[in-house]
Amino acid sequence: MSKGRILVVEDDFDISNMLRIYFSGQGYEVQVAPRGGDALTITRKQLPNLIVLDIMLPDMNGYDVCRELRTTTRTSHIPIIFLTQKDERSDKIQGLELGADDYITKPFDIEELKLRVQNAITAANRQTQIDPKSNLPTGRLIEDHLRSLMHDERKWSYIDLKINHFDSFTDVYGFVAGDEVIRFMALLIGEVIDELGTPDDYAGHPGRDNFIIITHAPDYERLKARLEDRFNDEVRQHYSFIDRERGYILIPDSVYGEQQVDLMTLSLGSVSTRTQQFADIREITELAAEDRRRGLSGEDSGANILTSW
């Protein structure tokens, strides 16, 4: 099991390759970006658990990369360790003022960097309650963000998403395959927010098969439709060819032999300050979940009994 996803932003190939080989050997997934613009693109597509960021880059400096990440709601929680040849006190202060979590200068001790990486990821997960599979905020962090929006004059919408038949899928395909679906869902949310949302949009993961989005996009219904269409189409890649072709899976049933369960789909519900006012955050989450359940109530449950003799 991966210890986390690290993004190394470094234009020196020897250093970036060494870090990629070393941390891959330590059990991390490692991506490398030689330019600041590449780092921002990669981060928007798939959130890393930590970024090792050089200050001197060919297209933009690391301070600008850090500033962009810290002022974008969806990436503001990612730990950043500056890696640079600069060792002046003023340079360190500038980096820390921008929100960097740590600072290490070249030449560096790789064992020291390893410990700093471990500590930063552990601290981030503990303080911000980040789900290790999706790398999205959970629990109290979602609630805190909602509370901050209660005093925000801008219009926003809260979207509740649930993966239907997820438990049945893991019963047949296993928890590792289920984790891949969770990562796919988080990646899909990021791509759709990039396409149709705004830089201030927020994504969270309050439960295993449950996700949320808070968007400032005016046409949030379009965002919902794109998410549903893409998920229902692309999730099929997680099934075997036979299950994809017949459109369902078979799960064991101790009484009736087997149950026929539909492939996973996505159901969504939403509420918006564009159409109503809310007294507290509990009202927001409950109304959105109720809206999602209403949309699902008219559909077939997806489970049928198949008797096997």
Order of alpha helices (4+ residues) and beta strands (2+ residues): beta-alpha-beta-alpha-beta-alpha-beta-alpha-beta-alpha-alpha-beta-alpha-alpha-beta-beta-alpha-alpha-beta-beta-beta-alpha-beta
